[in-house]
Structure formats: C-alpha cells, structure tokens
Amino acid sequence: MTGVAAVLAGIGLAGAAVTLAWLRRRYLVVTVQGESMLPAYLPGERVLVRRTPPGSLHAGQVVVLAGYSHGPRGKGSRGSLPAEPSPGPRWIIKRVAAVPGDPIPRDTVPALRTAPGTRVPDGRLVVLGDNPDRSHDSRHAGYLAAERLFGVVLRKMG
C-alpha cells in the first residue's frame, strides 16, 4: 500500500469509527421484557429506538425511558441517563398518553385524578402500557419526568 493509500485507508477507518460512535449515541436496540405492551410488542421482540428530545413527543408514540430504579445522581442533581442500558430491566417501554400542555387524562389515569391544574406540566409525561393488567405506569405512578426519556420506538427489528 502506498503512503497516500494508507492515509486514505486510515481516514476511512476513522470516519467509520466516528459514524459508528454517532449511531450508537443516536440509536439503540432494546429487547422487550415483560407483557406490559401486549399485543403490540411481545416479550423477546427487539425494537429500534431513536434518541428523541421530550419536546418533539406527541400522544400515541411508543417510547423507551429509564426505568423506575433510575433516580437523580447525587443531592440536588437533576440526574442524567446512561448512554447505554444497564444489565437487567433498567429501561421501560410505554405509549405516550399526554405531553406537557395536553389536558391531564384524569379518567384513564387514577394517580392523576387529584393532580393540580388542568394541563400536564412542563418536564412531565403521562405514559401507559398497552396491557393495563400487566403494566406499572402513570396509572400507578402519576407523571414521569421527561428527563427519563431515551427515545421513540421506530420499528420492530427482524
């Protein structure tokens, strides 16, 4: 290999590495665990998720969020999500029922029946599993912090 060819090959590998790193920060493949999203998503199915800011969400989208075991990192910290999922059920998959500014869905979300105001507050989401008998979601926990959002499910994989 000539010097120029070696340099071009090195640039190509570096470019591929940068592209791969970008893709890993932007997209994630998640394996569905549990029955909370039946019948839309079966346990063991894999889904492609694109990192998405909370402000671009709308009701009806299926999202992946940090699980209930993730809390703020340190006193007074707003916390941050890991770049990659941890082993075990640390991520949850749910359907968005309401985003900030939407009316509070009091009829379908018992935990929010006495919530103050009439609209979902900034920084909060209402999410529900498709299978209410097998889902721990906003019906039980109320609002979820929008900072827990990783992204939106794009499609099932293979």
Contacts in CASP RR format, 6 or more apart in sequence:
PFRMAT RR
TARGET T0000
AUTHOR 0000-0000-0000
METHOD contacts of the structure
MODEL  1
MTGVAAVLAGIGLAGAAVTLAWLRRRYLVVTVQGESMLPAYLPGERVLVR
RTPPGSLHAGQVVVLAGYSHGPRGKGSRGSLPAEPSPGPRWIIKRVAAVP
GDPIPRDTVPALRTAPGTRVPDGRLVVLGDNPDRSHDSRHAGYLAAERLF
GVVLRKMG
1 9 0 8 1.000
24 83 0 8 1.000
24 84 0 8 1.000
25 51 0 8 1.000
25 83 0 8 1.000
26 50 0 8 1.000
26 51 0 8 1.000
27 48 0 8 1.000
27 49 0 8 1.000
27 50 0 8 1.000
27 51 0 8 1.000
28 48 0 8 1.000
28 49 0 8 1.000
28 51 0 8 1.000
28 64 0 8 1.000
28 84 0 8 1.000
28 85 0 8 1.000
28 150 0 8 1.000
28 151 0 8 1.000
29 46 0 8 1.000
29 47 0 8 1.000
29 48 0 8 1.000
29 49 0 8 1.000
29 157 0 8 1.000
30 46 0 8 1.000
30 47 0 8 1.000
30 49 0 8 1.000
30 64 0 8 1.000
30 85 0 8 1.000
30 91 0 8 1.000
30 93 0 8 1.000
30 153 0 8 1.000
31 44 0 8 1.000
31 45 0 8 1.000
31 46 0 8 1.000
32 41 0 8 1.000
32 42 0 8 1.000
32 43 0 8 1.000
32 44 0 8 1.000
32 45 0 8 1.000
32 46 0 8 1.000
32 47 0 8 1.000
32 93 0 8 1.000
33 43 0 8 1.000
33 44 0 8 1.000
33 88 0 8 1.000
33 89 0 8 1.000
34 43 0 8 1.000
34 134 0 8 1.000
35 43 0 8 1.000
35 131 0 8 1.000
35 134 0 8 1.000
36 92 0 8 1.000
36 93 0 8 1.000
36 94 0 8 1.000
36 129 0 8 1.000
36 130 0 8 1.000
36 131 0 8 1.000
36 134 0 8 1.000
36 135 0 8 1.000
36 136 0 8 1.000
36 137 0 8 1.000
37 62 0 8 1.000
37 93 0 8 1.000
37 94 0 8 1.000
37 95 0 8 1.000
37 129 0 8 1.000
37 130 0 8 1.000
37 131 0 8 1.000
37 135 0 8 1.000
38 130 0 8 1.000
38 131 0 8 1.000
38 134 0 8 1.000
39 130 0 8 1.000
39 131 0 8 1.000
40 62 0 8 1.000
40 95 0 8 1.000
40 130 0 8 1.000
41 47 0 8 1.000
41 62 0 8 1.000
41 93 0 8 1.000
41 130 0 8 1.000
41 156 0 8 1.000
45 156 0 8 1.000
45 157 0 8 1.000
46 156 0 8 1.000
46 157 0 8 1.000
46 158 0 8 1.000
47 62 0 8 1.000
47 64 0 8 1.000
47 93 0 8 1.000
47 153 0 8 1.000
47 154 0 8 1.000
47 155 0 8 1.000
47 156 0 8 1.000
47 157 0 8 1.000
48 153 0 8 1.000
48 154 0 8 1.000
48 155 0 8 1.000
48 156 0 8 1.000
48 157 0 8 1.000
49 64 0 8 1.000
49 150 0 8 1.000
49 151 0 8 1.000
49 152 0 8 1.000
49 153 0 8 1.000
49 154 0 8 1.000
50 151 0 8 1.000
50 152 0 8 1.000
50 154 0 8 1.000
51 150 0 8 1.000
51 151 0 8 1.000
52 63 0 8 1.000
52 149 0 8 1.000
52 151 0 8 1.000
52 152 0 8 1.000
53 149 0 8 1.000
54 99 0 8 1.000
54 100 0 8 1.000
54 123 0 8 1.000
54 125 0 8 1.000
54 146 0 8 1.000
54 147 0 8 1.000
54 149 0 8 1.000
55 99 0 8 1.000
55 100 0 8 1.000
55 146 0 8 1.000
57 63 0 8 1.000
57 96 0 8 1.000
57 99 0 8 1.000
57 125 0 8 1.000
57 149 0 8 1.000
57 152 0 8 1.000
58 96 0 8 1.000
58 99 0 8 1.000
59 96 0 8 1.000
59 97 0 8 1.000
59 98 0 8 1.000
59 99 0 8 1.000
59 102 0 8 1.000
60 95 0 8 1.000
60 96 0 8 1.000
60 97 0 8 1.000
61 95 0 8 1.000
61 96 0 8 1.000
61 152 0 8 1.000
61 153 0 8 1.000
62 93 0 8 1.000
62 94 0 8 1.000
62 95 0 8 1.000
62 96 0 8 1.000
62 152 0 8 1.000
62 153 0 8 1.000
63 93 0 8 1.000
63 94 0 8 1.000
63 95 0 8 1.000
63 96 0 8 1.000
63 125 0 8 1.000
63 127 0 8 1.000
63 149 0 8 1.000
63 150 0 8 1.000
63 151 0 8 1.000
63 152 0 8 1.000
63 153 0 8 1.000
64 91 0 8 1.000
64 92 0 8 1.000
64 93 0 8 1.000
64 149 0 8 1.000
64 150 0 8 1.000
64 151 0 8 1.000
64 152 0 8 1.000
64 153 0 8 1.000
65 91 0 8 1.000
65 92 0 8 1.000
65 94 0 8 1.000
65 125 0 8 1.000
65 127 0 8 1.000
65 144 0 8 1.000
65 148 0 8 1.000
65 149 0 8 1.000
65 150 0 8 1.000
65 151 0 8 1.000
66 81 0 8 1.000
66 82 0 8 1.000
66 90 0 8 1.000
66 91 0 8 1.000
66 92 0 8 1.000
66 148 0 8 1.000
66 150 0 8 1.000
67 89 0 8 1.000
67 90 0 8 1.000
67 91 0 8 1.000
67 92 0 8 1.000
67 148 0 8 1.000
68 92 0 8 1.000
68 136 0 8 1.000
68 141 0 8 1.000
69 90 0 8 1.000
70 81 0 8 1.000
70 90 0 8 1.000
70 148 0 8 1.000
71 79 0 8 1.000
72 78 0 8 1.000
72 79 0 8 1.000
73 79 0 8 1.000
73 80 0 8 1.000
78 147 0 8 1.000
79 147 0 8 1.000
80 147 0 8 1.000
81 147 0 8 1.000
81 148 0 8 1.000
81 150 0 8 1.000
85 91 0 8 1.000
91 150 0 8 1.000
93 153 0 8 1.000
94 127 0 8 1.000
94 128 0 8 1.000
94 129 0 8 1.000
94 135 0 8 1.000
94 137 0 8 1.000
95 127 0 8 1.000
95 128 0 8 1.000
95 129 0 8 1.000
95 130 0 8 1.000
96 125 0 8 1.000
96 126 0 8 1.000
96 127 0 8 1.000
97 105 0 8 1.000
97 108 0 8 1.000
97 109 0 8 1.000
97 126 0 8 1.000
97 127 0 8 1.000
97 128 0 8 1.000
97 138 0 8 1.000
98 104 0 8 1.000
98 105 0 8 1.000
98 120 0 8 1.000
98 125 0 8 1.000
98 126 0 8 1.000
99 120 0 8 1.000
99 125 0 8 1.000
99 126 0 8 1.000
100 119 0 8 1.000
100 120 0 8 1.000
100 121 0 8 1.000
100 122 0 8 1.000
100 123 0 8 1.000
100 124 0 8 1.000
100 125 0 8 1.000
100 146 0 8 1.000
101 119 0 8 1.000
101 120 0 8 1.000
101 121 0 8 1.000
101 122 0 8 1.000
102 119 0 8 1.000
102 120 0 8 1.000
102 126 0 8 1.000
103 118 0 8 1.000
103 119 0 8 1.000
103 120 0 8 1.000
104 112 0 8 1.000
104 115 0 8 1.000
104 117 0 8 1.000
104 118 0 8 1.000
104 119 0 8 1.000
104 120 0 8 1.000
104 126 0 8 1.000
105 112 0 8 1.000
105 126 0 8 1.000
106 112 0 8 1.000
106 113 0 8 1.000
106 115 0 8 1.000
108 128 0 8 1.000
108 139 0 8 1.000
109 126 0 8 1.000
109 128 0 8 1.000
109 138 0 8 1.000
109 139 0 8 1.000
109 142 0 8 1.000
110 139 0 8 1.000
110 140 0 8 1.000
111 138 0 8 1.000
111 139 0 8 1.000
111 140 0 8 1.000
111 141 0 8 1.000
111 142 0 8 1.000
112 126 0 8 1.000
112 138 0 8 1.000
112 142 0 8 1.000
112 143 0 8 1.000
115 142 0 8 1.000
115 143 0 8 1.000
120 126 0 8 1.000
120 143 0 8 1.000
121 143 0 8 1.000
123 145 0 8 1.000
123 146 0 8 1.000
123 147 0 8 1.000
124 143 0 8 1.000
124 144 0 8 1.000
124 145 0 8 1.000
124 146 0 8 1.000
125 138 0 8 1.000
125 143 0 8 1.000
125 144 0 8 1.000
125 145 0 8 1.000
125 146 0 8 1.000
125 148 0 8 1.000
125 149 0 8 1.000
126 138 0 8 1.000
126 142 0 8 1.000
126 143 0 8 1.000
126 144 0 8 1.000
127 137 0 8 1.000
127 138 0 8 1.000
127 144 0 8 1.000
128 135 0 8 1.000
128 137 0 8 1.000
128 138 0 8 1.000
128 139 0 8 1.000
129 135 0 8 1.000
129 137 0 8 1.000
132 139 0 8 1.000
138 144 0 8 1.000
END
